[in-house]
Amino acid sequence: MSVTELTPPEAARWAAHAGLRLPAGRHASVAATANHIRSVVAVLRELDLGDTPPAPAFLAGQEMHDAAV
């Protein structure tokens, strides 16, 4: 899935749409951060987690400690 990168003017438009005041000097850094987050999420979506149990299956404190010290 190819996604176009968010441009600084689009970042400003989305911030205004969300009711956030974004100074003009921050548009580029917000766009770069959003693009980085989107790229990380894209990689995570590609992972095959078919055999990974859901988080509630893990019970903290019940693990076995059998390593020699």
C-alpha positions in Angstrom: 0.0 0.0 0.0 1.6 3.2 -1.1 0.9 6.3 0.7 1.9 9.8 -0.3 3.8 11.8 2.2 2.2 14.5 4.2 3.4 18.0 3.2 3.9 20.9 5.6 0.8 22.8 4.3 -1.3 19.6 4.7 0.0 19.2 8.3 -1.1 22.8 9.0 -4.5 22.1 7.4 -5.0 18.9 9.5 -3.9 20.7 12.7 -6.4 23.5 12.0 -9.1 20.9 11.3 -8.4 19.3 14.7 -8.6 22.7 16.4 -4.9 22.9 17.1 -2.9 26.1 16.8 0.3 25.2 14.9 2.9 28.0 14.5 4.2 28.3 10.9 7.7 27.3 11.9 6.4 23.9 13.1 4.7 22.8 9.9 7.7 21.0 8.5 8.7 19.2 11.7 5.1 18.1 12.3 4.9 16.7 8.7 8.2 14.9 9.1 7.2 13.4 12.4 3.8 12.3 11.0 5.5 10.7 8.0 7.9 8.8 10.2 5.1 7.5 12.3 3.2 6.4 9.2 6.3 4.6 7.9 6.7 2.7 11.2 3.1 1.7 11.3 3.4 0.5 7.7 6.2 -1.8 8.7 4.3 -3.1 11.7 1.3 -3.9 9.5 3.5 -6.2 7.4 4.4 -8.4 10.4 2.9 -11.8 10.5 1.6 -12.1 14.1 -0.6 -15.2 13.4 1.0 -17.3 16.2 1.3 -14.5 18.7 -1.1 -14.8 21.6 -3.1 -11.8 22.6 -1.8 -9.7 25.6 -4.4 -11.1 28.1 -2.9 -14.6 27.6 0.3 -13.4 29.4 0.0 -13.6 33.2 2.8 -11.6 34.8 4.4 -13.3 37.8 3.7 -16.8 36.7 6.8 -17.3 34.6 9.3 -20.1 35.4 12.7 -19.0 36.6 15.0 -22.0 35.9 18.3 -20.5 34.9 21.4 -21.3 36.8 23.2 -18.5 38.4 
